[in-house]
Amino acid sequence: MTGEAPLWSPSPERIARANLTAFTARFRPGADYGALWRWSVDHPEEFWPAVWDFCGIIAEERPGRRPWTAVLEGGERMAPPDPALGPRWFPGARLNFAENLLRYTDDREALVFWNELGRQRSLTFAQLHHEVGRWRRALQSEGVGPGDRVAGFLPNLPETVIAMLAAASLGAIWSSCSPDFGERAVLDRFGQVQPAVLVVADGYRYAGKAIDLGERVGRIATALPGVKRVVVVSYDGQGARRSGGRPAAGDDRVVPLADWLARSSGDAAGPPNRSSEGPVRLPFDHPLYILYSSGTTGLPKAIVHGAGGTLLQQLKELVLHTDLTRDDRILYFTTCGWMMWNWLVASLAVGATVVLYDGAPLAPTTDVLWRLVAQERVSVFGTSAKYLAVCEKEGLEPGRDFDLAALRAILSTGSPLAGHSYDYVYGHIKPDLHLASISGGTDIISCFALGNPTRPVWRGELQCRGLGMAVDVADASGESLSGSPGELVCRRPFPSMPVGFWNDPDGTRYRAAYFEHFPNTWRHGDWAERTAHDGLVIYGRSDATLNPGGVRIGTAEIYRQVERLPEVLESLVVAQEWENDVRIVLFVRLRDGLSLDQALTDRIRGEIRRHTSPHHVPRKILQVTDLPRTISGKLSELAVRAAIHNRPVGNADALANPEALEAFRDLAELAT
């Protein structure tokens, strides 16, 4: 996929003013990126304090000494049998996540909120500071303190950010689901962690429809008897239907937001973490977030992330790898049920303006997000690989139709970014642009591989392994590979490793998830390859890797070819057990009105054969009207693989459209 020349190279001026250049000059003068990366993984005791200083982490001071007693303890053991013996970062350090994100108190815009109807409102840093203080006092009045859980069943609203910051300011643990999660999916998550306070919205808008949440919220609240308070946020009056009464009518735990805030000392007190008791600064690894795995193979794993590791890692990525500054305006198209929401919100610590969008990406018009980017002068736009592919299919020309002068970077994640999408970005969006395909996940609340603003962009490649991340590609025996695909692994500890899983006191499930495959090595579950430019290509999930005739094939290798065809909206490929081996089966969803005839079938096979190998060509290609996807929007290969073999799907409630699976059961075409 990689061409002979890069698609984009930063100018000397851009390199000179990059945060990464300043960081290198300060801590490793004269080093190129390869040498900087090697230092960062070989000498974590030097690298991570350098990131701490460069990003200005706020922590409790110890006179005449660093805020910590050590940088890393137990670092030679990534996942020992006793979790207490595992890696501990910055013991002795005490900090508060919210205090770091609320360090600015001026009149610059902190949050800008859009929905499908356009710009709705904004808050300055001073206003955000004040609002978090009001929420903080209200949470205190409910008895919320360190270690308590505060959960949000909310759209991507300013109130969602405020609620998280207020909880974090008290040392409480924040966990959220977006309103497109079904009732069972919410309870599978919140039921594990038993929140003390549940913050919900009365409704939201999506694809032009006003969706009322009243009844669903009522059932969820009833099923969570441990919740002391249910706080109802109004979806700002813009089209969300009002139910006949409040959710769970008759439940005296339920209170509208305005009433709840008014009960707790009104508006008089000062900003958060500046009250008489001072900041609630807690140990570096004190829990901050609980995030959840997709849950397609069982109950979702409740992954606990620490405040210090999350803060340090995300600031490293935002400041050094994304080159974010106070002058930037950053938008990531996400819901608060995806880890990119948590990543986006950390931009407040840099002083950048965070632009929130809640709604469908292609409604009310297909170019609504590009209109937002232009009008808000967004400089960093994050989205999914799927969204860029859809823009290309729809024939959108953002560079022609909008003023994108302010836009300097596009970030893409969620699935591998195909080579043709690189071509589309540089040909139809903007030629002078840093395109960063990034890859990591909920498990690490950050990235293993991502962008580098000082290096070229090569077609189809993630630019670099993240600083401080000992990322490698391993063969079946765990040995390093270069130039051929294998398992993506990380060989040394990093600060944003989970604190653990909820209700897993001895770490058994945590070790099983990442460390059973290779000794003392994190196996991430991606099938990847290191490139000649020391970048990475991600081929898809290794647990969905195809293996016909013993040849391992990443599913993304097939998707890249199939979805180039204008007739194909999206596709999904699985391995069917067949004659003591497996055969590749490809399902395609076509544009409205099209049918999969022999000519199109032959074109699909020809495209795959021409650009990959004969091993990649599917034995069966079938048309379907819908493909099952998780609540976070990712296609579920594992669910389809179970369905075509007439096996139970581990947790169909984790799917946004479980009814789609019925079309894959008992298929006559797969019986021969």
Backbone hydrogen bonds, N-H to C=O, Kabsch-Sander energy under -0.5 kcal/mol:
donor,donor_aa,acceptor,acceptor_aa,energy
7,L,457,V,-2.4
8,W,457,V,-1.1
15,I,11,S,-2.4
16,A,12,P,-2.3
17,R,13,E,-1.7
18,A,14,R,-0.5
18,A,15,I,-1.1
22,A,18,A,-1.8
23,F,19,N,-2.7
24,T,20,L,-2.5
25,A,21,T,-2.5
26,R,22,A,-1.7
27,F,23,F,-2.3
28,R,24,T,-2.7
31,A,28,R,-2.1
36,L,32,D,-2.4
37,W,33,Y,-3.1
38,R,34,G,-2.2
39,W,35,A,-2.3
40,S,36,L,-2.3
41,V,37,W,-1.7
42,D,38,R,-2.3
43,H,39,W,-2.4
46,E,43,H,-1.8
47,F,43,H,-2.6
48,W,44,P,-1.8
50,A,46,E,-1.3
51,V,47,F,-2.1
52,W,48,W,-2.4
53,D,49,P,-2.5
54,F,50,A,-2.8
55,C,51,V,-2.5
56,G,52,W,-0.5
56,G,53,D,-0.7
57,I,52,W,-2.1
59,A,57,I,-0.5
60,E,94,R,-2.9
62,R,65,R,-0.7
65,R,62,R,-2.9
69,T,91,P,-3.1
70,A,91,P,-0.9
73,E,88,R,-2.4
77,R,74,G,-1.7
78,M,76,E,-0.6
85,L,82,D,-2.5
86,G,83,P,-1.6
88,R,73,E,-2.5
90,F,71,V,-2.9
93,A,90,F,-1.8
95,L,282,L,-2.5
96,N,58,I,-0.5
100,N,96,N,-1.5
101,L,97,F,-1.7
102,L,98,A,-1.7
103,R,100,N,-0.9
110,A,123,L,-3.0
111,L,123,L,-1.9
112,V,354,V,-2.1
113,F,121,R,-3.0
114,W,112,V,-0.5
114,W,356,L,-2.7
115,N,118,G,-2.0
116,E,358,D,-0.6
118,G,115,N,-2.4
120,Q,113,F,-3.1
121,R,113,F,-1.2
123,L,111,L,-2.4
125,F,108,R,-2.0
126,A,106,D,-2.2
128,L,124,T,-2.8
129,H,125,F,-2.4
130,H,126,A,-2.0
131,E,127,Q,-2.7
132,V,128,L,-2.6
133,G,129,H,-1.6
134,R,130,H,-1.8
135,W,131,E,-2.3
136,R,132,V,-2.7
137,R,133,G,-2.0
138,A,134,R,-1.8
139,L,135,W,-2.6
140,Q,136,R,-2.4
141,S,137,R,-1.9
142,E,138,A,-0.7
142,E,139,L,-1.0
143,G,140,Q,-1.9
144,V,139,L,-2.1
147,G,171,G,-2.4
148,D,145,G,-2.0
150,V,173,I,-2.9
151,A,197,V,-2.6
152,G,175,S,-2.3
153,F,199,V,-3.0
154,L,152,G,-0.7
154,L,177,C,-1.4
157,L,155,P,-2.0
160,T,157,L,-0.7
161,V,157,L,-1.2
162,I,158,P,-2.5
163,A,159,E,-2.7
164,M,160,T,-2.0
165,L,161,V,-2.5
166,A,162,I,-2.6
167,A,163,A,-2.4
168,A,164,M,-2.8
169,S,165,L,-2.3
170,L,166,A,-0.8
170,L,167,A,-1.0
171,G,168,A,-1.4
172,A,167,A,-2.4
173,I,148,D,-3.5
174,W,288,L,-2.8
175,S,150,V,-1.8
177,C,152,G,-2.7
181,F,178,S,-2.1
186,V,182,G,-2.3
187,L,183,E,-2.3
188,D,184,R,-2.5
189,R,185,A,-0.9
189,R,186,V,-0.7
190,F,186,V,-3.0
191,G,187,L,-1.6
192,Q,189,R,-1.1
193,V,189,R,-0.9
194,Q,190,F,-2.0
196,A,149,R,-2.9
197,V,149,R,-1.2
198,L,229,R,-2.7
199,V,151,A,-3.1
200,V,198,L,-0.5
200,V,231,V,-3.0
201,A,153,F,-1.3
202,D,233,V,-2.0
204,Y,211,I,-1.8
206,Y,209,K,-2.3
209,K,206,Y,-1.9
211,I,204,Y,-3.2
211,I,209,K,-0.6
212,D,210,A,-0.6
213,L,202,D,-2.3
214,G,202,D,-0.6
217,V,213,L,-3.0
218,G,214,G,-2.1
219,R,215,E,-2.1
220,I,216,R,-2.4
221,A,217,V,-3.0
222,T,218,G,-2.1
223,A,219,R,-1.7
224,L,221,A,-1.2
227,V,224,L,-1.9
228,K,196,A,-2.9
229,R,196,A,-1.2
230,V,253,R,-2.4
231,V,198,L,-2.5
231,V,229,R,-0.5
232,V,230,V,-0.5
232,V,255,V,-2.4
233,V,200,V,-3.5
233,V,231,V,-0.6
236,D,234,S,-2.7
238,Q,235,Y,-1.6
239,G,237,G,-1.2
243,S,241,R,-0.5
249,A,246,R,-0.6
251,D,248,A,-2.6
252,D,250,G,-0.8
254,V,251,D,-1.8
255,V,230,V,-2.6
257,L,232,V,-2.5
260,W,256,P,-2.3
261,L,257,L,-2.7
262,A,258,A,-2.0
263,R,259,D,-1.4
264,S,260,W,-0.5
264,S,261,L,-1.0
265,S,263,R,-0.8
266,G,261,L,-0.5
268,A,265,S,-1.1
274,R,271,P,-1.1
278,G,275,S,-2.0
280,V,169,S,-0.7
281,R,279,P,-1.6
282,L,95,L,-2.6
284,F,93,A,-1.3
286,H,283,P,-2.3
288,L,305,H,-3.2
289,Y,305,H,-1.6
290,I,174,W,-1.9
291,L,303,I,-2.7
293,S,301,K,-1.7
298,G,295,G,-1.0
303,I,291,L,-3.2
303,I,301,K,-0.9
304,V,302,A,-0.5
304,V,500,G,-2.9
305,H,289,Y,-2.7
305,H,303,I,-0.5
307,A,286,H,-2.8
308,G,284,F,-3.0
309,G,284,F,-0.5
310,T,306,G,-1.8
311,L,307,A,-2.3
312,L,308,G,-2.8
313,Q,309,G,-2.3
314,Q,310,T,-2.5
315,L,311,L,-2.3
316,K,312,L,-2.0
317,E,313,Q,-2.0
318,L,314,Q,-2.7
319,V,315,L,-2.9
320,L,316,K,-2.0
321,H,316,K,-1.1
322,T,317,E,-1.3
324,L,318,L,-2.8
328,D,325,T,-1.6
330,I,353,T,-2.7
331,L,380,V,-2.6
332,Y,355,V,-0.6
333,F,382,G,-2.8
334,T,332,Y,-1.0
338,W,335,T,-1.4
341,W,338,W,-2.1
342,N,338,W,-0.6
343,W,339,M,-2.1
344,L,340,M,-2.6
345,V,341,W,-2.4
346,A,342,N,-1.1
347,S,344,L,-2.0
348,L,345,V,-2.0
349,A,346,A,-1.7
350,V,347,S,-1.2
351,G,347,S,-0.7
351,G,348,L,-0.7
352,A,347,S,-1.5
353,T,328,D,-2.3
354,V,110,A,-3.0
355,V,330,I,-2.9
355,V,353,T,-0.6
356,L,112,V,-3.5
356,L,354,V,-0.6
358,D,114,W,-2.0
363,A,360,A,-0.9
368,V,365,T,-1.6
369,L,361,P,-0.7
371,R,367,D,-2.2
372,L,368,V,-2.1
373,V,369,L,-2.6
374,A,370,W,-2.2
375,Q,371,R,-2.9
376,E,372,L,-2.7
377,R,374,A,-0.8
378,V,373,V,-2.2
379,S,329,R,-2.3
380,V,329,R,-1.8
381,F,409,A,-2.4
382,G,331,L,-3.5
382,G,380,V,-0.5
383,T,411,L,-2.4
385,A,413,T,-1.4
388,L,384,S,-1.7
389,A,385,A,-2.1
390,V,386,K,-2.3
391,C,387,Y,-2.5
392,E,388,L,-1.9
393,K,389,A,-2.2
394,E,390,V,-2.6
395,G,392,E,-1.1
396,L,391,C,-2.3
399,G,428,H,-2.4
400,R,397,E,-0.9
401,D,397,E,-2.4
402,F,398,P,-2.0
404,L,402,F,-1.0
407,L,404,L,-0.9
408,R,379,S,-2.5
409,A,379,S,-1.7
410,I,434,H,-2.2
411,L,381,F,-2.4
412,S,436,A,-2.3
413,T,383,T,-1.5
418,A,416,P,-0.6
421,S,418,A,-0.9
422,Y,418,A,-1.3
423,D,419,G,-1.8
424,Y,420,H,-2.2
425,V,421,S,-2.5
426,Y,422,Y,-2.2
427,G,423,D,-2.1
428,H,424,Y,-2.8
429,I,424,Y,-0.6
429,I,425,V,-1.6
430,K,425,V,-2.3
433,L,431,P,-1.0
434,H,408,R,-2.5
435,L,433,L,-0.9
436,A,410,I,-2.9
436,A,434,H,-0.7
437,S,435,L,-0.6
438,I,412,S,-3.0
438,I,436,A,-0.5
439,S,449,A,-2.9
441,G,446,S,-2.1
444,I,441,G,-1.1
445,I,441,G,-1.2
446,S,441,G,-1.0
448,F,439,S,-2.9
449,A,439,S,-2.1
450,L,464,C,-2.1
455,R,452,N,-1.6
457,V,8,W,-2.7
458,W,456,P,-0.5
461,E,458,W,-2.1
462,L,536,L,-3.4
464,C,450,L,-1.7
466,G,448,F,-2.9
469,M,466,G,-2.0
470,A,468,G,-0.6
471,V,469,M,-2.6
472,D,489,V,-2.6
474,A,487,E,-2.7
475,D,479,E,-2.6
478,G,475,D,-2.0
481,L,473,V,-2.7
483,G,530,R,-1.2
486,G,528,A,-2.8
487,E,474,A,-2.4
488,L,526,D,-2.6
489,V,472,D,-2.8
490,C,522,W,-2.0
491,R,470,A,-2.4
497,M,494,F,-1.7
499,V,304,V,-2.5
500,G,304,V,-1.2
502,W,302,A,-2.7
504,D,501,F,-1.0
507,G,504,D,-1.9
511,R,507,G,-2.6
512,A,508,T,-2.1
513,A,509,R,-1.7
514,Y,510,Y,-1.2
515,F,511,R,-2.7
516,E,511,R,-0.6
521,T,518,F,-1.5
522,W,490,C,-2.5
523,R,514,Y,-2.5
523,R,521,T,-0.6
524,H,488,L,-2.2
524,H,522,W,-0.6
525,G,488,L,-0.6
527,W,540,G,-3.3
528,A,486,G,-2.9
528,A,526,D,-0.6
529,E,537,V,-1.9
531,T,535,G,-2.1
534,D,531,T,-1.8
536,L,462,L,-2.1
537,V,529,E,-2.3
539,Y,527,W,-3.6
539,Y,537,V,-0.5
540,G,527,W,-0.6
542,S,525,G,-2.5
543,D,525,G,-0.7
544,A,541,R,-1.2
545,T,542,S,-1.2
546,L,553,I,-2.8
550,G,547,N,-1.5
551,V,548,P,-1.9
552,R,550,G,-0.6
553,I,546,L,-3.0
556,A,539,Y,-3.1
557,E,539,Y,-0.5
557,E,554,G,-1.3
558,I,554,G,-0.6
558,I,555,T,-1.0
559,Y,555,T,-2.1
560,R,556,A,-2.3
561,Q,557,E,-0.6
561,Q,558,I,-0.8
562,V,558,I,-2.4
563,E,559,Y,-2.4
564,R,561,Q,-1.1
565,L,562,V,-1.6
568,V,565,L,-1.3
569,L,567,E,-0.6
569,L,589,R,-2.6
570,E,589,R,-1.4
572,L,587,F,-2.4
574,V,585,V,-2.3
576,Q,574,V,-0.5
576,Q,583,R,-3.1
578,W,581,D,-3.0
581,D,578,W,-1.2
583,R,576,Q,-2.5
585,V,574,V,-2.6
586,L,620,K,-2.9
587,F,572,L,-3.1
588,V,622,L,-2.5
589,R,570,E,-2.9
590,L,588,V,-0.6
591,R,567,E,-2.1
594,L,591,R,-2.0
597,D,595,S,-1.4
601,T,597,D,-2.3
602,D,598,Q,-2.7
603,R,599,A,-2.0
604,I,600,L,-2.5
605,R,601,T,-2.4
606,G,602,D,-2.7
607,E,603,R,-2.6
608,I,604,I,-2.2
609,R,605,R,-2.7
610,R,606,G,-2.6
611,H,607,E,-1.7
612,T,608,I,-1.6
616,H,613,S,-1.3
617,V,614,P,-1.0
619,R,584,I,-2.0
620,K,584,I,-1.6
622,L,586,L,-2.8
624,V,588,V,-2.3
630,T,634,K,-3.3
631,I,654,A,-1.5
633,G,630,T,-2.2
636,S,628,P,-2.2
637,E,635,L,-1.0
640,V,636,S,-1.6
641,R,637,E,-2.6
642,A,638,L,-2.1
643,A,639,A,-2.2
644,I,640,V,-2.7
645,H,641,R,-0.9
646,N,643,A,-1.9
647,R,642,A,-2.9
651,N,296,T,-1.0
652,A,649,V,-0.6
654,A,651,N,-2.0
655,L,652,A,-1.9
656,A,629,R,-2.7
657,N,629,R,-0.8
660,A,657,N,-2.1
661,L,658,P,-1.6
662,E,659,E,-1.3
663,A,660,A,-1.0
664,F,661,L,-2.2
665,R,662,E,-1.0
667,L,664,F,-0.5
668,A,666,D,-0.5
670,L,667,L,-1.2
671,A,668,A,-1.7
